[in-house]
Amino acid sequence: MTKTNPTTLPDTPFWNSYQGRFSGILNWPDVDAFWAHMSGTSGDWFIFNPEQPAPDTAASATELADVLTKAQALINSRRDMSHCGAIYVDDVRNPAFIKVFDPSAMGSSCNISGIPILPRWIISRIKPEDMPPPPEPEKPSLFKRLTGRS
């Protein structure tokens, strides 16, 4: 397995917000309240899958409702767990930046690979920017290649 250095994110409002302080919505009653709150929100929301190009325009009300329905179904598929741990918001009472992770693809909490796990969706009031390309993999030294040692 080739290891790469983690991607350095640009110093822009979107990526600075992405790296900002977030609270996890852990308890299932809080998750239900969050979905209810989000279903009643209005205004411009951008929906971004980091593995795809960033959208140029805010989502329509129908697109937002569709993604919220898909995200809720994905999160609810893990209701057998004692807590959620897949939704992170910048402000629980008045969210403007939301990260929704796939609960079955979050990796481990220790993240020994050093490669960050990307959210399935980023729902944001800030217009997103494309994910920067990953850095080139580190080429092992000749000694490491010949001996197979890391």
Wavefront OBJ file of the C-alpha trace (Angstrom):
o trace
v 0.000 0.000 0.000
v 1.379 3.377 -0.988
v 0.942 6.124 1.560
v 0.398 9.703 0.547
v 0.708 12.886 2.506
v -2.656 14.332 3.490
v -3.959 16.982 1.129
v -3.285 20.542 2.240
v -6.488 22.510 1.953
v -6.476 26.039 0.511
v -6.727 29.096 2.760
v -10.203 30.144 1.609
v -13.475 30.857 3.462
v -14.975 27.498 2.442
v -11.998 25.323 3.374
v -11.318 27.324 6.550
v -14.934 26.684 7.581
v -14.535 23.015 6.680
v -11.601 22.790 9.088
v -13.381 24.828 11.765
v -14.955 23.726 15.018
v -17.816 21.232 14.737
v -20.140 19.453 17.135
v -21.260 15.916 16.527
v -24.939 15.087 16.773
v -24.690 11.858 18.722
v -28.019 11.017 20.356
v -30.820 9.690 18.186
v -33.444 12.141 19.558
v -31.038 14.984 18.672
v -30.602 13.498 15.184
v -34.383 13.460 14.720
v -34.624 17.074 15.910
v -31.827 18.060 13.519
v -33.614 16.515 10.514
v -36.863 18.250 11.539
v -35.015 21.581 11.819
v -33.313 21.139 8.446
v -36.550 20.219 6.689
v -37.895 23.638 7.666
v -34.887 25.708 6.588
v -34.940 28.031 3.638
v -32.470 30.181 1.780
v -29.398 29.225 -0.172
v -27.789 25.897 0.645
v -24.994 24.379 -1.383
v -24.778 20.592 -1.544
v -21.328 19.233 -2.210
v -20.021 15.701 -2.585
v -16.238 16.178 -2.182
v -15.571 13.391 -4.690
v -17.317 15.403 -7.427
v -16.865 18.912 -8.812
v -18.188 21.674 -6.580
v -21.572 23.098 -7.595
v -21.710 26.573 -9.113
v -25.164 27.354 -7.766
v -27.147 26.782 -4.615
v -29.470 23.801 -4.512
v -33.131 24.225 -5.241
v -35.610 23.475 -2.454
v -36.378 20.167 -4.182
v -32.673 19.213 -4.434
v -32.120 20.063 -0.770
v -35.152 18.014 0.287
v -33.932 15.089 -1.855
v -30.430 15.105 -0.328
v -31.813 15.476 3.193
v -34.071 12.460 2.552
v -31.119 10.419 1.222
v -28.879 11.486 4.106
v -31.557 10.679 6.661
v -32.079 7.223 5.134
v -28.321 6.579 5.163
v -27.971 7.661 8.801
v -31.091 5.754 9.858
v -29.648 2.573 8.371
v -27.385 2.505 11.442
v -30.085 2.975 14.087
v -28.912 -0.318 15.568
v -25.896 1.544 16.968
v -26.068 3.177 20.409
v -25.272 6.614 18.958
v -25.066 8.352 15.583
v -21.662 10.052 15.235
v -22.020 10.699 11.490
v -23.391 14.267 11.454
v -21.244 17.254 12.383
v -22.414 20.875 12.417
v -20.762 24.206 13.055
v -23.711 25.389 15.176
v -26.369 22.932 16.338
v -29.059 25.618 16.790
v -28.325 27.573 13.623
v -26.255 25.405 11.271
v -24.490 26.972 8.308
v -21.987 24.197 7.609
v -22.885 20.518 7.921
v -20.832 17.396 7.284
v -22.744 14.150 6.797
v -20.554 11.049 6.778
v -21.455 7.570 5.597
v -21.673 5.710 8.928
v -20.426 2.478 7.364
v -17.348 4.136 5.791
v -15.992 6.365 8.546
v -12.867 4.370 9.319
v -11.519 4.212 12.829
v -11.268 7.027 15.309
v -7.494 6.708 15.452
v -7.128 7.167 11.649
v -3.768 5.396 11.523
v -3.461 5.885 7.769
v -3.288 9.657 8.178
v -5.611 10.056 5.192
v -8.735 11.969 6.250
v -12.154 10.411 5.707
v -14.279 12.669 3.520
v -17.936 13.368 4.264
v -20.522 11.925 1.900
v -22.198 15.349 1.727
v -21.259 18.839 2.779
v -24.309 21.057 3.111
v -23.207 24.659 3.415
v -24.313 28.264 3.181
v -20.838 28.974 1.758
v -20.230 28.241 -1.919
v -17.942 25.185 -2.021
v -14.718 24.828 -3.932
v -13.337 21.718 -5.592
v -11.280 19.375 -3.471
v -7.606 20.075 -4.158
v -5.729 17.252 -5.875
v -3.915 14.863 -3.560
v -0.157 15.256 -3.270
v 2.126 12.854 -5.061
v 2.859 9.661 -3.120
v 6.152 9.638 -1.295
v 8.720 7.620 -3.200
v 10.602 5.325 -0.839
v 14.372 5.555 -0.749
v 16.446 3.044 -2.667
v 17.322 1.266 0.589
v 13.637 0.881 1.513
v 12.749 -0.346 -1.974
v 15.547 -2.935 -1.967
v 14.957 -4.207 1.569
v 11.190 -3.822 1.721
v 11.533 -2.064 5.080
v 9.470 0.971 5.901
l 1 2 3 4 5 6 7 8 9 10 11 12 13 14 15 16 17 18 19 20 21 22 23 24 25 26 27 28 29 30 31 32 33 34 35 36 37 38 39 40 41 42 43 44 45 46 47 48 49 50 51 52 53 54 55 56 57 58 59 60 61 62 63 64 65 66 67 68 69 70 71 72 73 74 75 76 77 78 79 80 81 82 83 84 85 86 87 88 89 90 91 92 93 94 95 96 97 98 99 100 101 102 103 104 105 106 107 108 109 110 111 112 113 114 115 116 117 118 119 120 121 122 123 124 125 126 127 128 129 130 131 132 133 134 135 136 137 138 139 140 141 142 143 144 145 146 147 148 149 150
